[in-house]
């Protein structure tokens, strides 16, 4: 199963990225878990300097911006 993590403190951009990731999973009809990571220590530990950040299966794929649904779908398709 694919794990998608949205790292951020809960700002509007973080919420939009979480929603976009969820919509991408729904559109692709894939088995994936979308998780919010809002613990500041964990975010720093992962080396994220700008939030929101998007991780797919432990790899950072976007930082400091909000990819749209189609871009996230493309990222997910590349990993399969």
C-alpha positions, 0 to 999 in steps of 0.5 A: 500500500502507498503511504502519502504524508502531508507535513505541515502545521495545519495552515490553509495550504496544508489543508488544501494539499491534504485534500488534493492528495485525498482526491488524487487517491480517490480518482486513481482508485488506488490503495493508499493511506493519506496521513497528516504529520503536524508534529514540528519535531518530526517535520524538522527531523525529516529536513523539511524547511518549507511547509507544506511538504508531500512525501510518497512512500517516505520520499519527499516529492514537493516542499513549500508548495501545493501541487494540484490533484493532477500533479499528485496523480502523476507523481503517484502513477510514476511510483507504480 
